[in-house]
Amino acid sequence: ISGYSLVIQARDSGTPPLSSSVTVNVDISDVNDNSPVFTPANYTAVIQENKPVGTSILQLVVTDKDSFHNGPPFTFTILTGNEEEEFTLDPHGVLRSAVIFKHMVATEYVLCVQAKDSGKPQQVSHTYIQVRVIEESIHKPTAIPLEIFIVTMEDDFPGGVIGKIHATDQDVYDVLTYTLKSEQKSLFKVNSHDGKIIALGGLDNGKYVLNVSVSDGRFQVPIDVVVHVEQLLQEMLQNTVTIRFENISPEDFVGLHMHGFRRTLRNAVLSQKQDSLHIISIQPVTGSNQLDMLFAVQMHNSGFYKPAYLIQKLTNARRHLENVIRISAILEKNCTGLDCQEQHCEQSLSIDSHSLMTYSTARISFVCPRFYRNVRCMC
């Protein structure tokens, strides 16, 4: 307990008794009676041979239960095991290589490290670090090409994570890093540690091919990443049709069925080859295991087919569509839960272009805006 706050009252013996109160704050000053604590108590680390001088091997984690002026900053010292000065330890507790290690020369080092706190008198603790030298990487990383589809309202893309590169390496101790060609960094970024791809705001309509590479420190492998950006028109929202699927997650739909269903859907609803099918959004139905997909079809002369026409086409082709995935319903309007006479209702769709949903798999990622369906009775 670092302090107490006491309220003290003095009362006299008169009639009637009179009193007054005062607050007394008592601060408990800390003495340096706790030693630094290493977490974990001892460490094991590996370094591959032929890594350059200055390679980071390990980050020490040290805490102290004393107050801040009796704890950090800590002073680190290698007491034993570094007689040939193969290692350095910086003030932040990062152990680095000071030589280029060779697996044939030595396979293991054991260091005793001391941490000293900033109190008076200083308290110390010790830990042991076992460093194994392993052979350098012999396998190249492998990565899966990634295709990303982004749907956004006109010039209103806020940016965010749009997908993730999946890469592996057969060398157990390899640490993979990801890089993006410098001239593309004005529109995209890639997290160097986990391969997440981030798009910056304001992407224009079109196709982008990203030059991404993954490295294990010795081998560098290029990865094909293609980003398709489609900007929605407001007119699309007035001519959408919803297909509701049964028992499927968005990720499974994107990864397993989207390409095949898009192709079957095009064959079912497009009247001419020049017509364009636009998948606007996919979104789970709240409180169920169903999934809604919104789409519209644009004529080659830039107008849009009416929902009633598309629904008729879908109804006729439903059996073929269900060869790809099970359909729960085909919706133009949704009067469920409304007491509408003869089920007459008016539906409006709104898009929240700043609330993006990213459904990502190893090979394909789909980024779309959240939508809201509003219905009201017309009776």
SULTA-V956921 format. One record per residue. SS is DSSP state (h for helix, s for strand, l for the rest). Layout:
BEGIN
SS, SS
END
This chain:
BEGIN
l, l, s, s, s, s, s, s, s, s, s, l, l, l, l, l, l, l, s, s, s, s, s, s, s, s, s, l, l, l, l, l, l, l, l, l, s, s, l, l, l, l, s, s, s, s, s, s, l, l, l, l, l, l, l, s, s, s, s, l, l, s, s, l, l, l, l, h, h, h, l, l, l, l, s, s, s, s, s, s, l, l, l, l, l, l, s, s, s, l, l, l, l, s, s, s, s, l, l, l, l, l, l, l, l, l, l, s, s, s, s, s, s, s, s, s, l, l, l, l, l, l, l, s, s, s, s, s, s, s, s, s, s, s, l, l, l, l, l, l, l, s, s, l, l, s, s, s, s, s, s, s, s, l, l, l, l, l, l, s, s, s, s, s, l, l, s, s, l, l, l, l, l, l, l, l, s, s, s, s, l, h, h, h, l, l, l, s, s, s, l, l, l, l, l, s, s, s, s, l, l, l, l, l, l, s, s, s, s, s, s, s, s, s, s, l, l, l, l, s, s, s, s, s, s, s, s, s, s, s, s, s, l, h, h, h, h, l, l, l, s, s, s, s, s, l, l, l, l, h, h, h, h, h, h, h, h, h, h, h, h, h, h, h, h, h, h, h, h, l, l, l, l, l, l, s, s, s, s, s, s, s, s, s, l, l, l, l, l, l, s, s, s, s, s, s, s, s, l, l, l, l, l, s, l, l, h, h, h, h, h, h, h, h, h, h, h, h, h, h, h, l, l, l, l, l, s, s, s, s, s, l, l, l, l, l, l, l, l, l, h, h, h, l, s, s, s, s, s, s, s, s, s, s, s, s, s, s, s, s, l, l, l, s, s, s, s, s, s, s, s, s, s, s, s, s, s, l, l
END
